[in-house]
Amino acid sequence: MDFGKRMGKANQNSIFEMEGYFVWCGTVTKGDDGLYYLYFSFWPKEKGAFNDQWVICSKVGWAVSDNPYGGFQYGGIALEGKPGSWDADSIHNPAVLKVDGKYYMYHMGNYGNGEYWNHRNHQRVGCAVADNPRGPFVHSDQPVVDVTPGSFDSLMTSNPSVTQGPDGKFYMIYKAVHDNGERPKGGAVICGLAVADKPDGPFEKYGKPLFVNPEHGWSVEDTFIWYENGKFYALAKDFQGYFTKTHRKGDTALFVSDNGYDWAPDAEHPFACGREIEFEDGTKTVHRMERPQIYFEDGKPKVISWAVMPDISAEHTYNIILPIDKE
């Protein structure tokens, strides 16, 4: 699959941003009201630098449009920290899946003391559920994917992405960090797999990491998993450019699997795309382009959303939504 050729052009209407806030991690779904909903992570710029605060004070907002291609208008907060809980302080990485009329928001949650690494290492994966796309979303009492002592995900779990397989089961790929490295950073950054019979779990872990880079402990993150034309596919940010074969850090790799458990880079097109966005008035190269999420309508890919940091200054971020399968 030559994934890059599936993405169409963007225009200014494709961008969702908010004055005074960093915006990240977009995911789209359609409500029973016929409107389209964009869920996204956001937090105030006044709190401090982008790289310091997302893990400390992020919330998930929602925005609405009459079409999936853009023009989203802010509607309110979809999910925020629950005081006294495992996800008391930061909610991030939303990925929404609509199943049988309910909306399942997989997300990262954490608590901490206000210090970056303390919050980062308390990250866990949760699943909040709502009957209405505008909420209220009800927190899971406990993480649906917690850490496993002694395993590759013994320090933290985050960045969930979920799809339903042909067997009706729900396959989640999540980001994990091993606790065997120097603290507070920890060891290898890798991905794991967990599978459930129901969208809200319980999830059973596969038990071994996916997408392992034998040359470097920091492998991939920001994975999106889906099932299409008899195969499972996954997009992931390739930290080292090892899987894409481009050797450019931060490009997006494409992986494929016959069963959802055993993965390999796509044989013909392991490089999914770089950080170049094709606008109607020309191509722009951005500093970071991460956390891809595809919205499917009637079983077919409709749009893909990306979190974008346009330049190295990290003073501005936004979500961009591109049409997919443009041909």
N, C-alpha and C positions, 0 to 999 in steps of 0.2 A: 504494500500500500504506500503510494507516494503521498503522504499526508499533507505536505505543504501545498500541493496543488488543489487541495479541497477547499482551502480558505479563500474567501472573497475579499473585496476591498472594503475599507472603512471610510467613513466620513465623520464630520464633527459631531453628528447626531449619535454616532456609535459610542461616544465617550460618556461615562458617568463619573462625575466628580462632585465634591462638596467643598464650598468655601470654608476655610479654617480647619479642615479635617484631612487626615490621611485616609485614603480609601484603598482597600485591598480585597483579594479573595472573592470574586463574584461567582454566583451560581444562579441559573435561571430555571423557572418552572412556570406552568400555566395553571391558573386557578379555575375552579368550577364556574366562576363568573365570566369566563372568556378573556380575562385580562392576564397579562404576563407579569411575573414577579421576579425581581432581581434581589437576591440576598447578598450582603457584602459585609466585610469587616471594616470598621472605622473607629478612629480615636482622634481627640483634639490635638492639633499641632502645638498648642500652647503648653502641652504636657512635656514636650521635649523632642529630641531627634527621633526620626522614623525607626532606626534600628534598636533604640533603647526601649521604646514604650509599647510596641504592639503586643508584647508578651505580658505586659503589666496591666493595661487598662483598655484593651480592645472590647468592642461590642459588635453585635450583628444587627445591621439595619435592613429595612426592606424598601424597595422602590417599585413603582408600577408603571406600565405602559400598555397601550392597546395593540402593540406588536412586539415581537421578540428582538427586533433588529436595533432598537435604541429608543431614545426619547424618554428614558425612565425618569420619573419624578419621585423624590424622597417621600416616604409615607410615615416612617416611624421606626422604633426599635423593635426588632423581632425577638432578640434574645440577649440578655445581659447577665452578669454574674449573680449568683444566688448566695446571699450572705450566709456564712457559716457552713457552706458546702464545699465539696472537692473542686467546684468550678466557681468559686466566690468572686474572683477578681477579673479574669480575662476570658472572653469568648472569642474564638478566632477560627479560621479555616472552615467556614460553612460549606456543606455539600448537601443539597436537598434532593430527595427522591420521593416522588408521589406514588403511593401504593394503595389501591383500593379506597381512594377518596381521602386518605390521610397523608399528611406531609411530615416526612422524617428528615430532621436536620441533624446530620452528623457534624461534629465540631470538635475543636480542641477547647478544653477548659482547664483552668488552673487556679491556685491560690498562692499567696506568698507574702513576703515582708517588704516589698517595694524594691528589692534588688533584682537585677536582670536574671542572673543565673539561678536564683532561688525560685523565681516564677518559671523559668524555662524548664527546670528539672522537675517541677510539679505538674507538667503538662500530661493530660490524659485525654482519651477519646470518649466523648459522650454522644447521646442520641436524644434530642428533644423532639416531641411529637405534638402536632396540632391538627385540628379538624378544619381549620380555615387558614388560607395562606397568609392572612394578616395577623394570625395568632389568636389566642395566646399559645405559645410553644411551652410545653411542660418539660422541665429538666428531667433527665434520668437521675435517680437517687444516687447511683454509683456510676463510675465509668463503665462503658460497655467493652472497652479494651484497655485493661490496666497493664501495669508492668509485670514481668515474670522474673523473679530473682534468679540470677545465674544464667539468664538467656541473653540473646542479642538485644532484647528490648527491656533490659533491667533498670534503666534510668528514667526514660520517659517515652510516651507515645503521643502522636499528634497527626495532623494532615490526613484525615480519613477521606476515602473515596469509595463509593459502593455501587455495584451494579447487580442486577438479577440475572442469573445464568439460565440456560435452557432447562435445567433440572428444577427450577423454581427457587433455588437457594440464593442467598445474598452474599456476595463476595466483596470483602473489604480489603483494600490495600492501605496500609498506614505507615507513617514514618516512625522510626524507632532509634533510640540511642542506647548503646551498651554502657554500663557503668565501670568498665575495666580500664578506662583511661584516666589521665590526670584530672582531678577535680578542680574547679566545678564543671569543666567542659565535658568530661566523660570521654568515652571511646568512639567507636565507629558509628557513623550516621548511615542508616540502612533502611530498608523497607521490609515489612512483614505482611502476612496474609491471615485473615480470620474469616470464617464462614458461618452463616446462621441459617436456620430454617425460616425465621421470621425477620422482618426488616429491623426490628428493635432488639434482636438477639434472643437468647444468649449466643455470643459469638465464640466459636472454637478456633483456637490458633492452629495454624499449619505447623508451626514449630521450628521452621528454619527460615533464614532471610532470603529475600528475592533480590535480583539485580546486583549481584555482588561484583565489585570491581577488585580484581586480585592485586592491582597495583596501588590502591589507595583506599583507606578506611572510609572516607567520605564519598559515598557512591552516588545515590540519587535521592531526590525528594520531590514534593509537589506532584504526586502521581495522580492521574485520572484513569480509571478503569471502565471499560464498556465491552458489550458483547454485540457483534455484528457479523452477519454472513457466515455463521458457523464457527467463529473464533472469538477469543477474548483478546482485547487490545489494551495497551496502556501507554500513556504519554508520561514522561518524567523529565525533570530538570537534571541534566547530566553535569554533575559538579566539575568533572575533569575533562569532559569531551571524549571519554574512553569509549562509550557505547556508540556515539554518533560517528566516530572516526574523524571528527573535525578537529579534535584537540583544542577546541575553543570552550572555555569554561562557561557553563550556563546555557548552552544550547539545549533544545528539547529532543529527547530520544524517543523512538517508537519501539515498543516491545510487543510480542505476540505469543499466545498460548492456545493450545488445543483444549486444555481442561481447566484453566484458571489457576493451576498449581505450579506447573513447570513452564518457565518463561525463557525467552531468548530475544535478542534484538531482531527486528524484522530483517529477513535475509537479504532483501533487495534494497530496502530504504530505511536503514536504522536511524538516519538523520530525518527527524520530523520537520523541524523548522529552527531558524535562528531567531534573532531579536530584531528582525526587519518587518515592519508593518506596512502593507501596501494601502495607501490612502488614494482617494480619487485624484488628488493633485500630485501624487508622487510617493515614493517609498521613503520611510523614515526609520532610522536605526535607533533603538532605545537602549537604555542602560540595563534594565531588567524587564523581563517578560516571563511571568511565572504563573503557577497555579491554574492551568487550563481546566475548563469545565465545559463539556458539551451538553446542550439541551436537545433531547430527542422529542419529536412530535410524530405520533402515529408510527412509531418504530424507526423513524428516519432522522439522521442528524439535521438539525435546523440552524443552530448558531453555536459558536464557541466563545466563551468569555476568557479574558486574560487580565491578570493584575499587572500593571505597567508602572515602572519608574522611568520617566523619559530621559533623565540625565543623572550624572554621578553626584550632583549636589544633594540629592535625596530630599529636596525641599517640596516636591510635589509628586503625587501619585494619583492614579485613576484606574477604573475598570474600562476595558474596551470590549465590544461585542462585534464579532465578525460573522457574516454568513458563511455557512459551510456547505460543501458539495455544490459549489457555484455553477458547475457545468450541468 
